[in-house]
Amino acid sequence: MKVATTPEGLGPGRRAVALGTFDGVHLGHRRVLETARAAGLTSTVVTFDPHPRTALGNRVELLTTRERRLELLADAGIEEALVLTFDLDFAQTTPEEFAERYLRGIGAEVVAAGEGFRFGHHRAGDLALLESLGFDVGTVPVLEGVSSSAIRALVKAGEVDRAAAMLGRPVEVEGVVVSGDARGGTLGFPTANLRVEGDLLVPAYGIYAGAALETRAAISIGINPHYGGVEQRVEAFLLDYEGDLYGRRLVVELWRRLRDERSFESEAELVAQIAQDVEETRAAERPFYAAKP
């Protein structure tokens, strides 16, 4: 997928634009993307980074990094993306200016967005305005009950199976593998310790079954209370995996929450519990019956 940060970076063309933030690229978002693709023109996403609410001073715990969002958009068949930097200056752009520079400026003929989508200074622009300006507008009805906010609430509660039903794919947590205390290796279960970006949503603390690098993984999210930990950690034990992961970006799927994290009476009891977690991970089913590692 071609990615640009200015209209000039895309160059001339006849485009069908899917317009939105697309955090999580959930099933509702995919309807917008499909509407743009169905137009038969070059399918292009116009999106924003950082999240507009973040730029306006509100904390948003994101479901996806910018890199992962673009990967998911490409997986959905989108050919191009225009990623606009949303800052306080950009927030002053009037709806008419936005339409002229960022839509007409890239040759947009069709614009698809969810009903109720607003844009421009004070969110004064809507899809009716775009229609009045001569764009062929595809208004996509909201998929009832599906939203990035609803998914965030489920992930924060550890209900990753219900969140997956809205995403159309497993919940993910992403980070770069960094050195940890190497305690897992001494127990016989070496883990990849992830450094997660501060604006990403971290799921509810607990132990999960999932996968990474097409390999099943048992994932621990929390503070490691057995060893008196206080720092949040995301650690993945990749079953039957051999290789050095340090410095590597890892996207970890969470298929099912197995249990709460807790302290144990002894290290032997901890090791026995981890072994049980691993067996449950081997038996876990990936949501939506996609190919399983």
Beta strands, then each sheet from edge to edge (+ up, - down):
strand 1: 2-4
strand 2: 15-19
strand 3: 42-49
strand 4: 80-85
strand 5: 108-114
strand 6: 136-140
strand 7: 171-178
strand 8: 192-195
strand 9: 206-212
strand 10: 215-222
strand 11: 233-238
strand 12: 249-259
sheet 1: 1+ 4+ 3+ 2+ 5+ 6+
sheet 2: 7+ 8- 11+ 10- 9+ 12- 7+
end
